[in-house]
Amino acid sequence: MMYSFGGDALMLYYNTTFHTRYDHGSMLRSMNYPDGEYIYLTDAQGSWSNALQWINRHVTDIAGQTVGFVNGLNLYLLFAAVVLLFFLLRALKVHLFTAILFAPMILLLAPQVRRLSGHFGLAYPFLIPMAMLWFLRKYRLGRLEKRDALMLGVSTFFTFNNPYTGFNVNFFLLLAGILVFVFEGFKLKNWKRPAIISGMGLFVLGLVFLDFKLFDPVNDRLNPQWGFFDYHATFEGLFHPPNSILYDWLKHNNFKIPEIEFEAMLNVGIVTTVALAVMLLMTFAAPFFRQNKPSLQRLVPEHRILLGASILLFLLAANTSLIKIPPAWLEENFSWLTMFKASGRLGWTFYFALTVTAVVFIDRLFRVTSPWFMASLFSLSVAGLWNAEINQYIKPVFKDSFQANYFDAAHEQEIFDVLRQNKIEITDYQAMLCLPKMMAWSDKILSDINFRTQLYGTRLSVATGLPMVNSMLSRIGLQHTLERVQMLSNPLVERTLLQKFPNQKDILLLVGSDAIPELKNGEKYLTDISEQVAETKDFSLYRLRLADLANSRAIQDAKSVFQSGKSSAPSLHLGYDEAPSSQALYGAGSHQVKAKEDDIYDFVSPFERDTQMVFSGWTCLDKGKWSSGFWLLSVRDASGAELQNIKLESRKSNDVQDSWIRSEARFPLPRGAHLQIKTFGYKPMLVDEVMLWPVGVSPIVNDPNSQTFLFENFKIRK
């Protein structure tokens, strides 16, 4: 079976299955054709995918069982997490009964468990308890052992498998070792123990960084991402995220609760929250009430260091939600950290530190309660409340989430039947392109994924081995993404990716059956110049010949109009050529707008009647500096009353030239009305060639010193 598919889940199943069955080595070629992608920089579980590929090629055929392996590895390693949590609690002197009772409870409420239904590379909760248990042993033993090689191997394997999981483990160890050195008074004679602890984390992080630096085939991956500051951890997400018991209680009592983003949901649960609150109260009250037993809240030094390192990591995960440092300063001085878009995931270590601490405190209460049956009743009652939280917070995530395995032999035969009935020979095609846009999601490019397109595109690709031109992969290079978005651009745009295709075989277009009405101009153009070769109730297939795509009639017509000299000027043209810039779509200059909202122009209609207008504006995309942002258009009548408000999100556009993306809107402009043009970005934006013209007019802008001209605000070679 598959867990809830679509979105991340389906793509993770798909990429691992394709890599196991068809790929060789560490390049993932299921998507981003013809370049492929370095698998360790995707969400395709690079380590597991390469291991399964090796087994499939050198041991036995497991290609048909890949989905089962993905599910099984996640599920069976949950038992490893319980065992490690048990030993971690025992290492902190927790009673055998308490450790047996609460180890599964800690595991089942862990934030990684919610990822089992969709993001499999993150769903390995055993890693953090493993790192904490290893830290305790090294702290107490103070020397290396042969078994440490196993710790090194597991840590390295899973850091390559998904950097977020490895970062939790290794940065925790790095910080823990530093704190050991600090707490021991910076004494150089005590260097060995902190060096071993920090060295483990630093070595693995350095190894992975070196590999990415040496073997990453792309040099323009997005660097600082605004998601680092948006998808962060919060105290609200730690103690009362939606669907938690405390959240329901606060809502019932009309407390105002801020909205909590998904990545911030690290729910430690009502039991841990109450236990920590009681611990704090007892700590503050201890000087006034001597009868309080200090042993109830006293933690051994290594436990305090474990907590301290986890707190420091949580501060990084929470970043600007707790520490009001300007994001621009963080990007300038810690840009390597801001590559982690979902920074909230770095707070998972803190979840385990707090829940383990709560269980240690509960165990102390258990030990001082008598007689034994009352102590047992106390622990069972607390465990019952914890279990109620699991049922309320975790269990609904898996309701109705189990689906058929669409990559098994029976479902693959359905695809083969469609191909056979329509006499489609897959060998006639070099790759597949799915419509509508199914590309990477990031600060720069965003797709509204069509479900049928995604489902049947992945099914056809897995069944036949035909790779996709689409690049629905995380962390992908910006230029690779733009080249593939450009394949869906307006007919006036030349497709630079055509020069990269290794042969002249056709492209197979797949369009979801419910996607035709929502296809944009460039996407509809692709189907118009293609030959339909199959149609089912769920999807249609088209044969796209590269020669037909390369020889655009629209471009030829634009050149004819330009050469005739019969051209019209736009009603508004902001070219910004008076301020020369090294980055410009056309002409000498471009314009930088400030972060948040900024004014561009206030246009007053010069027409004697209501006129249908076209707006067009270009936004620069780069790997770090500029925001893609929004164009904000407001149509107002002569009195200033707003008639229409239009918000254009640049990253949803398909029109790409060079490193620029074009936004367009068509709207009525009444006689005497004003059009206010503004921008909005999370960071400053770089814009160029802002134009307005009436529908039916094809404006031309020509720079005599340029080898290109602008036709309807598209750059075309003369």
N, C-alpha and C positions, 0 to 999 in steps of 0.2 A: 504494500500500500504506500501511498504518499501522504504526508501531512499536508495541511492546507496549502494548496499549490497556487500558482500565480505569483506575480511579484518576485521577491527574493527567492522564495522556496523553490519555485519551478526552475529558475535560472541556475541555482546551486545544484539541484539534481541533474539538470541538463549538462552543465559544463563538466562535472565530474564524470558523468556517463560517457560523454563524447570523448573526453581525454583518455579515459580507460580503454575505449574501444578503438579509436582511430588515430590518436596522436602518438608521436615519438618524442621522448625527452621532456624538457621542462617548458616547451612552448605550447600554449593552449591555442588551438586553431579552430575552435568551434565558432568563434565570432571574430569581428575585426578583420575579416578577409580583405586583402591577402596578407596583411602584416602579422596577424596573430597577436598574442600577448604573453608576457612572461607570467607563468601561472602563479608564482608566489606573490604577485602583486594584484591578484584578483581575489574574489570571494569563493573560488572554486576548490578550496581546501587543498592547496598545492601539495603538501606532504602526503596526505592520504591519496590524492589522485595519482601521484607518481608511483606510490607503493602499489596501488591497485593496477595501474598500467603495467608495471613490471610483472606482477603475478599473472595478469592476463596474457602477457606475451611469453613468459618463460616457465610458468608452472602449469596453469590450467585456465581454460576459458571461463571467465567470470563476468563477461560483458553484460550478460542478461540479468545479473544479480547486483548490479552496482547500487541501485536504490536501496536494496536490502542491506548492503554493506554500510551505506551512509547512515541508515536508521539504526542498525545494530551497533555500530561503533559509538554512537551517541548514547543509546540506551544502556548497553552493558557497562560502559564506563561510569554510569551513575552509581553502580555498585562499588566501583573503585573509590568514588568520592565518599561514599558512606564509610567505607573501611578507613580511609585516610582521616576523615573527621573523627572517627572513633579513636584512632591512635593519637590524634592531635589533642583531643580532650583528655585522654589518659596521660599524655605527656605533661599536661597542666594539672595533674593530680586529681582529676575528676573521678568520682566513684564509678565503679564498673556499671552499676545499674543506671546511673544518670547518663553515662556515655552511650550505652546501648539504646536508651530511650530517646535521646535528643540528637544523636548524629544524623539519623534519617530526617528529622524535622528541619535541621539547619539546611540540609541538602535540598529538600523539596520546596523550600521557600526562596532558594537562591535565584538571583536575577537571570542566570544562565538557563535555568529550567524553562523559562518562558520562551527562550530562543529555540527550543526543540521543535517548535511548530513552524519554523520559518528560516532561521539563520543558523544552519547547522555548524558552521565553523566556529561560532561563538559558544556553542552549547556543550562545553566541557568543564563542568564545575570542579572536577577533581584537581585541577592544576594549582589553584590558589591554596587549598589545604595542604597539598604536597609541598609547596614552597615554604609554607609556615612550619610544617613538621620538620623539614630539612633544616630550616633556620634554627629551630630549637635544639636539634641534635648538634649542629655545628657550634652553637653558642656554648653548649655544655661540654662538648668533647674538645673543641678547639684544634682539630687536626683533620686532614683529608683522609678519606677511606676509599677502598676500591669501589664501594657501592655508589660513590659520588659520580662515577662515570655514567651510571644509569640516570641519575638526576640530570646530568648535563645533556645526555642524549634525548630524554623526554622533553626537557625544556627547549632545546634547539628544534626538535621536530615540530612541536606545536607553535613555536614562534614563527617558523616558516609557514606553518599551516594557516595561521591567521595572526597577524602582528598584534592585534588587540589583546589576545589571550596571553601571548608571550610578554607583552609589555607589562601586564599586570604582575606576572610572576617575577620578571627580572628587574624591573624598576623597584618593586617592593624589596627584593634582596639587596639591591644597590643602596637604597635608603636605610635599610635595617643595619647593614654593615657600617655605614657612616655614623648612625646613632650609637652603635656599640662603641665605636672609637671616641665619640663625644662624651658618652656617659662614663667612660673610663679615664677621662681627664686628658685626652689627646696625648697619652703616653706612648712614645714610639716603641718602647719595649713590649707593649701589648699589641703590636701591629698584626700578628698572625691571624687571630680570630676574625677581626673585621675585614682583613684582606681576603680571607677565604670566602666569607659571606658576600661581600660586595663584588669580589672577583668573579664569582659565578654569574651574577646578573650582568656585570659589565662585559664579560667575555662573550656571552650569548648575544647580547645586544650589538656588540661590536662585530661579531661574526655575521649576523644578519645584515647589518648596515653595510659591511664591506661587500657582501654578496650582491646586494641591490646596487651598490655603487659600480661594481665591476661588470655585472651581467644584465643590468636593466637596459633594454634596447631603446628606451625612450628617455629624452632629456627635458620634456616639457610637461611633466605631471603637475597637477595643481599643487601649489605650495601652501600659503596660508589660506584656510577656508573659514568663511564666516560661521560655518556650523560648529567650529570649535567653541565659539562663544554662545551659540544658541542651544546646541544639543549637549548641555553640560549637566553635571549633578547638582542637586539642591537638597537642602535639609527637608523640604516638604516631600520630595520624592523618596527620601530615605525613611521617613517616619509615617507619612500618611498619604501615599499615592492613591489614585482612584481605585475603588473596589477593596481597599484594605479595611479592616475593622475600625481602626481609628478614624479613617476618612469618613466612613458612614456615621460614626458617632458625632464627629464635628459638623457634618452636614445636617444631621438630625437636630442638633442644638443651634443651628443657624449661624455657625462660625463662617466667616468669609475665607474661602480657600482659593489661593491663586491657581491658575491653570498650570498643569504639570506636563512637560514634554515627555514622550515615551522613554527616551534614553535616560531620563532622570529617575525612573522608577526602580529603586533599589530596596524596596520594602523590607525592613528588618522585622516587622510584625509587632503586634501589640504586646506580646510577652517580653520581647527584648526591650521595647521602649519603656515599659513599666519597670523592668529590672534595672535598667540603666538609671532611670529617674530615682529609684529607691537607693541605689548605690551612691549617687551624688548627694542625696539628702543625708544619708548616714555619714558620708565623708564630712559634710559641712557641720553636721550636728555633733560629731564625735567629741570636739573639745568641751561641749556643754553637758554631754550625757556620758559619763564615764562607763556606764553599764553597757554601752554599745560595744560589741565585740569587734575590734578592728580586723580580725581575721575574715570577717564577712566580705569586706571590700578590698582587702590587701591583695595586691598582685605581685607575683615574683618579677624580678627585673627583666627577664627575657620576655615575659608577657607584656610588660610596659613598653618595651622596645618594639614589639610586634604591633602594638596599638599605635605607637608614635609614627612608625613608618607608614602604616595604613592611613593615618590622619594626613600626613604630608601628601600622600598620593591622592587622597580625597580633595585636598585643597587644589591640586592641579586639575582634577576632574571637575570641580565646581568653578574654578577660575573666576571670571568676572561676576558670577552670581553671589560670591562672598566677598571677594577682594576687588574693590572698585578701581581697577587699573585700566587706563584707556587701552582698548584693543589694539590701536595702532602701535603703541609702545611695545606690547607683547609681540606683535607680528615682527617688529623691527629687531627685537633683541632675542626672541625665542621662536623664530619662524619654524624651526625643525619640529617643535612641539605642536604647532598649529596645523600640521599636516593631518593630525588625528581629528577628523571631522566630528565624530561622535565621542567627544571627550568624556561624556558621562560614564562611558564603559570603564574608564580608568578608576572609577569609584567602587568597582566590585570587590576589591580587596577589603575595603572598609566594611562592607556588608559582613564578610566572614569574621573580621576582627571583632565587630560589635556583637554578633550573635554568639560567637564562642565565649566572649567575655560575659555575656548574660548567662550562659549555661554554667560557667564557672561560679558565678554568684548564686544561681539557683541551687547548684550542688552544695554550696556552703550552708544555705538555708536547710536543705535536705538533711545535712549531717547534724545540724543542731536541733532538729525537730525530733521529738520523741513522744510516745514510743514508736517503734519501727513502722507499725502499720499506719500511723498518722503521717510519718515522713513519706511513706510510699504513696498514700492518698494525695498528699500535697504535690508530689512530682507528677503523678498521673493526671491530676487536675490541670496543672500548668501545661502538660503535654497535650491534653485535650483541647485547651484554648488555642495552642499553637496549631494543632491539627485543623481546628475550625478555620483559622486564618488561611491555611493552605487550601482548604476546600473552597473558600470564598474568593481567594485572590488568584490561585493558580489553576484550579480545576476548570473554570469556564474557558480558559484559553484553548483547551483541547476539546471543547464541545463542538461537534459537527466539523472537526478538522481533518478527519480521516477520509481519504479519497482513494480511488483506484490507482494502481500503478500504470500510468499511461506510457511508460517506456518498456513494458513487458512484451512478449512475443505476440500475444493476441491483439494488442492495440497496434503494434507495428504492422501486423497483417492488414489492418484496416487501411493504413496508409498505402501499403503496396497494392491493395485492391484498387484504390483510386487511381494510382499511377498506371496500373495495367489496363483498367477499363478505358482510360483516356489516351492510351498508347504513348505515355511519356517515358522517354529514356533519360534517366538521370545522368548518364554519361555525356549527354549533349550539353550539360550545364556545368559551369565552373563554380558557381556559388548561388546563394539565395539571398534575396532582399525582401524583408518583411515590411508591409505598410499597414497602418500609418507609422510614423516615426517610433522606433523602438531603440533608443540610444541611451548612452550613459546618463545618470542623474547626478548633477553636481551643481556648484555655484554658477557654472557657465551654461550648461545645457540641461533641459528638463523635458521629459516625454510624458504624455498622458497615454499610458500603455493600454492598448486594446486587448482584452482578454483572449478572444478567439485567435487573433493574430499571434499572440505570444504562445498559446497552448499548441496550436497546430503547426506553427513555425518550428518550435523545439521538437515536436513529435516527428515531423518530416526530416529534420536534420539528423536526429538520432537514428532513425530507421535507415536512412540512405548514406549517411556520412557526408552530406553536402553542407559545407560551412556557410555561415551567414556573413554578409557584408555588415550587418548591424553590429553595434558595439555596446551592447547593454552590459558593460563590465565596470566594476568600481576602479577608481584610481587611474583610469586609462589616460594616455597622453592626449593633451588638448588638440594637437594637430590631427591626430588620428580621428578624434571625435568630429572635428569640424569637416574633415574630408568626407566622412560618411553622412553627416547631416546635409552637406552640399549635394549629395546624390539626390536629395528630395527637394532641391531648391527650384525656384522659378525657372521656366524654360530659357530665360535670358542669361542664365549663369552657366559657364563652362564647368564641367565636372573634372577637377584635377585628378581624382582617384582613377579615372580611366587609364591614365598613363602608367599606373602601377600594376594593373591586371596582367598576369603572366601569359595570358593567351586571349584569343578572340572568341572563345566560347560564349554562349548566351548566359544571361542571368535569369534565374527563375524568381518571379515575383509572387509572393503570397500575401493575400489580402483577406482579413477576417470578413465574414459575410455581413456583419453589422457595421463595418468600417467605411463602406463606400460613401455614405452621406457626409462623413466627417473628414474625408481626405482634403488636404490643403491643395493649393494651386499646383505646386510642383509635384505632389504625389499623384494628383489626378492626371497630370501630364504624362507621368510614367505609364499609367494604365492605358492612356489614349494612344500612345505610340507602340504599345505592346500587343501581342496576339494572345487572346484568352485560350488556354489549352485545357482547362478543367474548371468545373463549377460544382460545388457541393452545398449542402445546407449550412455548412460551417465556414467554408473558405473557398476562395477562387485562386487559380494559378494562371500566370501569364508568362509568355516568352518575351523577354526584353533583349533585343539585339544591340550590341554595343555601338555598332555603326549608326543605328537610328538615334541613339542617345547622343552620340558625338556630333551628328549633323543636325543641329537644332534649327528648325525653320524660323523660329522666333528671332534668333540671333541674326540670321541672314536678312530677315525683313527689317530689323533695326538698322543694320548696316546700310541697306538700300535707302531708308529714310534719311539717314545721316548724310550719305553721299549725294542725295538729291538737293540738299541745302534747304529743304522746306521743313524747318524745325520750329517748335514752340518753346518758349521759356516757361519755367515754373512760376506759379503765382508767388511763391516764397522760396528762396534758396539761401541757406546759411552754409557757406563753404568754409568759413573760418581761415581763408588763405592769407589774411593779413597778419596772422601770427604763425610763422613757420614752425613745423613740428617734425620730429623724426618719425612719428607714427601718424599716418593720415590715410584714409581710404582713397581720396582723390585730391589732387591739387597739392598745395604747399603746407596746409595746416589743418589742425583739428582743435577741438575745444574741450577743456577739462571742466567738469561740473563737480561741485562739492558733494560730500556724503549727505544722506537724507534728501530732503527736497530742495530743488534748485530751479530757478526760472530760466527758460530758454527764449521765449518770444511771445508777444501778444499780437496776434494777427487780427486785423479788422477786415471784414469781407468788403471787397471792392466791387462786387457784382450787384446788378440792379434787381436780381431775383434770387430766390432760394436756389442753392447750387450744391450738387453732390460732389464732395471733395475726397481727395486721396492724400493721406499723410504718409510720409516715409522718412525714417531716420536710422542712421547706422550707429552701432555701439561696438567699441573695441573689446576684444576678448584676449586676455593673456593669462599666464599661469599663476599670477599672484597679485599684481598691482591694482587692476581695475575691476570694478563690479560690473556685472551684466545689467542689472537693475531694471527699471521700469520707465516707460514713457507715460506721462499723465496728460490727457487732453480734456479740456473743459470748454464746452460750447456755451456761451452766455449771450443773452439778448442785449439790446441797447441799454436796458435798465440795470443790467448786471445780474439778473436772475439766471441760474444755471438751467440749461435745457438738456444737456447731455454730458455724461462723465464717462470717459474711456480710459481703461488701464491696460497697457500693453506690456506683458512680461517678455523681455528680450529673449531669454533663454528658451522660450517655447517656440520661437520662430524657426523656420527651416531655411531661410535665405542667407547663405554664407558666401562671402568672397574674401580671400586672403584670411586675415584674422578678425574680420568684422562680421557682425550679424545685423540683419535689417529687420526692422519692425514696420508694419503697415496697418493702417486703419482706413476704412471708408465710412463716411458719415455725412449727413445733411448739414449745410451751413446756411442758416436763414439770412435773408437780406439784412444788412446792418449789424450782424452778430459779430461777437468777438470769439476767437479761439485762443485760449491760453495753453501754451505748451510748456510742460515742466518735466523734470526727471526726478527719479527717486532711486537711490542705491544704498546698499549697506556700507559701501566704501565709495570713494570718488569714482566717477565714470569718465571715459573719454568718448566723445561723440563727434560725428562728422556728417556732412551732407544731409542737412535737415531740409525737406522739401514739402511743398503743398502744390497741388494742381487739381483742376476740375476733372471729373471722370470723363473719359472720351478723348482727353488730350494726352499726347505722348511727349513730355518735355525732354529736351536735349540740352546738356551742358557740355561745352567743349573747351578744353584747355589746349591751345595750339602747341604747347611744348610737351604734351603728353601723347603717348602712343595709344591711349584709350579715350573714350568719351562716355558720358553718362546718358543712358536712355531709360526713362522712367525710373531713374535713380539706381540703375545697375551699370556696373563698369563693363564696357565692351571694347574689345580691340578694334582699332581702325582698319 
